[in-house]
Amino acid sequence: MAETLERSMLAASWGGRRMRLQAFAAIALIGAALLAPLLLYPFLLMKLMCMALMAASFNLLFGYGGMLSFGHAAFISTAGYITGYLAKSLELPPLVSIAVGVIAAAAVGLVFGLIAIRRRGIQFAMITLALSQLVYFIFLQAPFTHGEDGLQDVPRGTLLGIVDLQSGVAMYYFILALTIGAMLVIYRLVNSPFGQIVLAIRDNEARATSLGYDIYRYKLVILVIAAAIAGLGGSLKALLFQIATLNDATYLASTEVVITAVVGGIGTMTGPVVGAAAIVALEWFFAESEFPVMVINGLVFMACVLLFRQGIVGTMGAFFEQRRKTASKDAADA
């Protein structure tokens, strides 16, 4: 009895310590992000956040929803083109342009879901890839995208008619605010009753169906939300680079999203951010070399798959969890 009570108290202590560490890490990360423009090049940080949003959407869909998608390029490019067109041709404010772009990406995700949601595994992945390529050819031929030239000189505009987003610092904090908001939405979603049902469907669809849940409806909703978050990353990227091109509509864009999420750690909240930081750092480090960046990303992806299958964050989490179990065992033996 005393031994059981001691183990329970030790587990509670570790749990409380873990929650405090997570809260401290979140506060420290936000604080570092607020001060980062003073120490690092803001443009790289903004690119990192855009990539983190895209990877977080894939992580939500695959890591928590269990749906492997190769069609994220469609969501990213749709939002980017729509946002760029509205900001440049119709001269709409940036918030309105981004909102419409996100809605358009969510609509594309809904279409993808209605077609592919009843398929699983590689079948679902191949259908999303095929649909993404269809979107690519639509944008290639559409008049408003200007084909291979793309939408150039997209204005960033002013936020609420006051803040000029042409300023790098203002644009940084604008992207940071939207990124933090999107990450909080993902965190709340995953830890809500809806998120727990999605996790149950991922782990055992047959069991979830037997409990009376409409698994296809839940999977469709999570796909639409993931598409919207990817669209937010695409919209912000279009305003950041002030251009929307076919590069974001090709299968390579989807591949980059997958690599970023896997490197950081699938099924973890901070994995997409860490993965984006790793990829951006590699691209910056090898920017002046003649070695192809995509080859480097591929090698890093292979290393993670072969050696660190849980990604950077997942591997670190497993290490500390093993230490916790060892400490608990040692305390129980003592």
Buried (B, 14 or more C-beta within 10 A) or exposed (E): EEEEEBBEEBEEEBEEEEEEEEEEEBEEBEEEBEEBBEEEEBBBBBBBBBBBBBBBBBBBBBBBBBBBBBBBBBBBBBBBBBBBBBBBEEEBBBEBBBBBBBBBBBBBBBBBBEEBBBBBEEEBBBBBBEBBBEBBEBBEEEEEBBEEEBBEEBBBBBBEEEBEBEEBEBBBBBBBEBBBEBBEBBEEBBEEEBBEBBBBBBEEBEEBEEEEBEBBEBBBBBBBBBBBBBBBBBBBBBBBBBBBBBBBBBBEBBBBBBBBBBBBBBBBBBBBBBBBBBBBEBBBEBEEEEEEBEEBBEEBBEEBEEEBEBBBBBBBBBEEEEEBEEEBEEEEEE
